[in-house]
């Protein structure tokens, strides 16, 4: 499965460069392995870093967006499944965090 760089940063595909930078700073600070002891923190931090590297570079972002559109058209069912899987995972994580914080 290909990584969704927008999802890694919690952004929509029409995000501005300022939005990308802000989301990157927030996510990188949250998932930094020195600050977050979750088992997947290092992996999530790397995903956030890779997403920022691609989305903050105009040419790389254009190539990524073009490929993303092509993939959506090539296999819409797989794309829909990936979107829902990411959504469900995020919902479960957020509900787990809120329940463990109480």
N, C-alpha and C positions, 0 to 999 in steps of 0.2 A: 504494500500500500504506500502510495506517495504521501509525503507530508503536506499538510495544508498550512502554508505559512501564515495566512490570514487568521486561521483558527488558533495557531500557536500564540499569536499576539492578541487574540480576542477582538479582531477587527473585521470590518466589512471590506469587500474588494475595492470600494471607492474611497478608502482612507487616504488622507493627505500625508505628505511626508512628515509634517508636524505630529499627526496622530500616530504614525508609525514610531517615531522617536519617543514619544511619551509612553506609548504602550510597551515598547522595548525596555525603557528604563524601569518601569513598574514591574514588569514580569521578570526581568533579569535580577532585580533586587529581591523579589519574592522567592525565586527558584534557585538563587545562588547556593551552591552546596555548603558554603561556610555559614549560611544563615538558615537554611532549611534542611532538617534532618530526615525528610521523607525519603523513602527508598528510591523513588523515581526523580528526585530533585535534580540530580546531575544530568539525567537524560532530558528532562524538560528544559533545563537551562541551555543545553546544547541546541535543542529544537528552537528555542527563542532566539539564540544567537544566529543560527542558520537563517531563520525567517528574517531577521533584521538585515543580515548581509545581503539577502536577495532583494527584499522589498525596498531597501534604502538606496539601491543602485538602479538608476532609471532604466538602463539597458537590460539588466538582469530581471527587473520586475516586468518589463514588457514581454520578454521571452517567457517568463513564468506564467503571466496572464494569458498569453497566446496558447501555451501548452495546456493550461487549465481549461480554457474554452474548448479546445480541440478534444480533450479527454471527456468533458461533459457531453459533447455531441457524440463521441465514439461509444460511450457506455453509460448512458444516463442512469440505469438501474444501479450499477456499482457506485456511481457518484452519490446517488441518493442514500444508499446504504452507508457510505462513509460519512456523509453529513449527519445522518441520524445516530450513527454509532458515536461520533464525536460529541454530539449534543447530549446523548444519554450518559456518556462517561463524565462529562462536565457537570451534569445535574447530580449524578451520584456522588461525585467528589465534593461538590458544594454542600449537599445535604449531610454528608459524612462529617465535613469540617464543622458545620453549624451544630450538629448533634454532639460531636466530641468536645466542642467548646463549652457546652453547658454543664 
